[in-house]
């Protein structure tokens, strides 16, 4: 499976979407669906992305996204879609 769920949560600031999407584009990751909201100054974004064309190992991408999140002051988590689905099944 080549899909991953990416979540971004934190205090809203300029450039969050731009930085995350630039990273994904630079690594040949296609965003298939995206939802973003801001509630009382807190930013929340969830993406479903196809990582099938990326040459980067998944574990390396996860680490780099977490590091990017620290750099821009948000928490970025990345999980394979099949694991996400199994964890949230009732």
C-alpha angles and dihedrals in degrees: 000000000000101000126102135185114228121191126189120190132169149089110327117254138157117281104019095124092041094053096046094044092046090054091050094047092048088055097047094251114151118214107221099177134007137184124184133178138169118209119185092332097316118119122216125179131171124188136183107209137181111228095178095111096045116109091202120098112251094239091054091050091051091052094046092049091050089050091048089052091053090049094054097036102253136102114249120190127182124193133170110256095237092055092045091051093049092048093052099043115118 
